Amino acid sequence: MILDYIPIILVLIFSVIVSAAIILSSRIFGPYRPNKVKLMPYESGKNPVGTTHERISVKYYLVAMLFIIFDIEVIYVYPWAVQFKSLFNQCGIFAFFPMFIFLVVLEIGFIYILMKGGLKWD
């Protein structure tokens, strides 16, 4: 039983060694000449103004929630839809209800964003 996992363990060990070697070699052989401009925080091409503890607009969080909702929906719904016929043949109507509950929860999030004005681009 444990012999079946040896290739997986070897690949994990090899990937850790290669990634550590790449990181260390870039640190050892790469140029490292810090200056004032390079050490400044990068703010999308703008000079940082103010403190780092400023409030961020709710619009930012609404857009992030909208992205997550549609991203999760695509990740789970597409494979389910592709295999729905075989799932329905095996499980009957019980193949539909878990996805229906999942979609209802996602739609509640979508309605929340809609009510908060997340889709109004001023």
C-alpha positions as CSV (number, residue, x, y, z in Angstrom):
1,M,0.0,0.0,0.0
2,I,2.7,2.5,1.0
3,L,4.7,1.5,-2.1
4,D,2.0,3.0,-4.3
5,Y,2.7,6.5,-2.8
6,I,6.5,6.4,-3.4
7,P,6.3,8.1,-6.9
8,I,4.2,10.9,-5.5
9,I,6.6,11.4,-2.5
10,L,9.5,11.4,-4.9
11,V,7.9,14.0,-7.1
12,L,7.1,16.2,-4.1
13,I,10.7,15.9,-2.8
14,F,12.1,16.7,-6.3
15,S,9.8,19.8,-6.7
16,V,10.8,21.1,-3.3
17,I,14.5,20.7,-4.1
18,V,14.2,22.3,-7.5
19,S,12.1,25.3,-6.2
20,A,14.6,25.8,-3.3
21,A,17.5,25.6,-5.8
22,I,15.9,28.2,-8.1
23,I,15.2,30.6,-5.2
24,L,18.7,30.2,-3.8
25,S,20.5,30.6,-7.1
26,S,18.6,33.8,-7.9
27,R,19.6,35.2,-4.5
28,I,23.2,34.1,-4.9
29,F,23.9,34.9,-8.6
30,G,21.4,37.7,-9.2
31,P,22.3,41.4,-8.8
32,Y,21.2,42.9,-5.6
33,R,21.6,46.7,-5.6
34,P,18.9,48.3,-3.5
35,N,18.3,52.0,-3.6
36,K,15.6,54.3,-2.4
37,V,13.4,54.0,-5.4
38,K,13.6,50.2,-5.5
39,L,12.7,49.9,-1.9
40,M,9.6,52.1,-2.1
41,P,6.2,50.4,-2.1
42,Y,4.7,50.1,-5.5
43,E,1.2,51.5,-5.9
44,S,0.2,50.9,-9.5
45,G,2.7,53.4,-10.8
46,K,1.7,56.1,-8.4
47,N,3.7,57.4,-5.5
48,P,2.1,56.2,-2.2
49,V,0.3,59.0,-0.5
50,G,-1.0,58.8,3.1
51,T,-1.0,56.1,5.6
52,T,-1.5,52.4,5.0
53,H,-4.5,52.3,7.3
54,E,-6.9,54.2,5.0
55,R,-10.3,52.8,4.4
56,I,-11.0,51.1,1.1
57,S,-14.2,51.6,-0.7
58,V,-16.9,49.0,-0.4
59,K,-17.0,48.9,-4.2
60,Y,-13.7,47.1,-4.1
61,Y,-15.0,44.4,-1.9
62,L,-18.2,44.1,-3.9
63,V,-16.3,43.6,-7.1
64,A,-14.1,41.0,-5.4
65,M,-17.2,39.1,-4.2
66,L,-18.6,39.2,-7.7
67,F,-15.5,37.7,-9.1
68,I,-15.4,35.0,-6.5
69,I,-19.1,34.1,-7.1
70,F,-18.7,33.7,-10.8
71,D,-15.3,32.0,-10.5
72,I,-16.6,29.4,-8.1
73,E,-19.8,29.0,-10.1
74,V,-17.8,28.1,-13.3
75,I,-15.4,25.8,-11.4
76,Y,-18.2,23.7,-10.0
77,V,-21.1,24.0,-12.4
78,Y,-19.3,23.3,-15.7
79,P,-17.9,19.8,-14.8
80,W,-21.3,19.0,-13.2
81,A,-23.1,20.1,-16.3
82,V,-20.8,18.0,-18.5
83,Q,-21.4,14.9,-16.4
84,F,-25.1,15.6,-15.6
85,K,-26.5,12.9,-17.9
86,S,-24.4,10.1,-16.4
87,L,-25.0,11.4,-12.9
88,F,-28.8,11.6,-13.5
89,N,-28.7,8.0,-14.8
90,Q,-26.9,6.8,-11.7
91,C,-28.5,9.0,-8.9
92,G,-31.7,10.1,-10.4
93,I,-33.2,13.4,-9.1
94,F,-30.7,13.4,-6.3
95,A,-28.0,14.5,-8.7
96,F,-29.9,17.8,-9.1
97,F,-30.6,18.9,-5.5
98,P,-27.1,19.5,-4.2
99,M,-26.2,21.7,-7.2
100,F,-29.6,23.5,-6.8
101,I,-28.8,24.4,-3.2
102,F,-25.3,25.5,-4.3
103,L,-26.7,27.8,-7.0
104,V,-29.3,29.2,-4.6
105,V,-26.5,30.2,-2.1
106,L,-24.5,31.8,-5.0
107,E,-27.6,33.7,-6.2
108,I,-28.1,35.0,-2.7
109,G,-24.6,36.5,-2.9
110,F,-25.3,37.8,-6.3
111,I,-28.5,39.5,-5.1
112,Y,-26.7,41.0,-2.2
113,I,-24.1,42.6,-4.6
114,L,-27.0,43.8,-6.8
115,M,-28.8,45.4,-3.9
116,K,-25.6,47.1,-2.6
117,G,-25.0,48.6,-6.1
118,G,-22.0,46.5,-7.1
119,L,-23.1,46.4,-10.7
120,K,-23.6,50.2,-11.1
121,W,-20.4,51.5,-12.7
122,D,-20.4,55.2,-12.2
